[in-house]
């Protein structure tokens, strides 16, 4: 594997830009402000990228790591209207 490997689905960034390759994702992380870059979610995403690019890991790990880091401030809310009573 290499850093030129493409994600199965490109990762869309908040401003419309897309990360297509592992290299794109790594550059994106390295250009983050230091406080953001040092967050545990971004560090985990970078570790996943390294695993895929240098150790022939499953590309889905890198994809999931990037999405989790990008959405780390998004609050998950349970939709109570879909909950069924037993």
N, C-alpha and C positions, 0 to 999 in steps of 0.2 A: 504494500500500500504506500501511498505517498500523500503529500499535502495537497496535491492537485485533485484528489478524489472528490467527487461531487456528492452532495446530499441527495437522498432519494427525492425529497421535496425541498426546494429552496426555503430558507428561513426568512420570513418577511420581518423587516425591522419596523419600528414605529413610524418612521418618516417615509415608508414606501420602498426603501432600498432593500435588496435581497442578498442574503449570503448563500452563494451557490456551492463553494468548495470549502474544504477544511481550512485552506489557507486564508480565504476571506474571513472565516470565523475567528481564526487566530489573530489576524490583523485587527479585527474589530475589538477583541478583548484587550490587546496591547495598547490601543489608542484610548481606552477608557480613562477617566480621571482616576488618580491613585486610590482615593477612598472607595470608589465603585469597584475598581479592579481588584482590590484586596478583599472584597466580600467573599464569603465562603462559597456562594453559588457560582461566582465567576471562576474561582479557583478550581472548583469541581468540574466546571465546563472545560477549562483548559486541560485538566488531567484527562478527561474523556477524549478530547481532541488528540492529545499525545498518544493515548492508548490506541486509538484507531490509526493514526498516521504512522507511528513508529513500531507498533506491536501487532499490527494486523487485526485490531479489534473490530467488533461489529459497529458499523457506522451509525446505527440507531442510538448507541450510547452517546455519541457526540451530539446528535440531533436533539435527544431528550435533555442533555445537559445544557445546551444552548437555550432551549425553550424555557427550562426551569429558571435559568439565570435571567433571561429577558423578562419573565413574568413574576419575578420574586416579590414585587410590590403589589401585585394584583391579589385582592382579597377574594377568596372563594366563598360563595354564599349558597346555602342550600335552598332550593326552590321548594318551599313548603306546599305549594299548590299541587305539586306532583306526588306528594307523599300520600300513600293510601293507608286507610285505617284498617286494622285487622279485627 
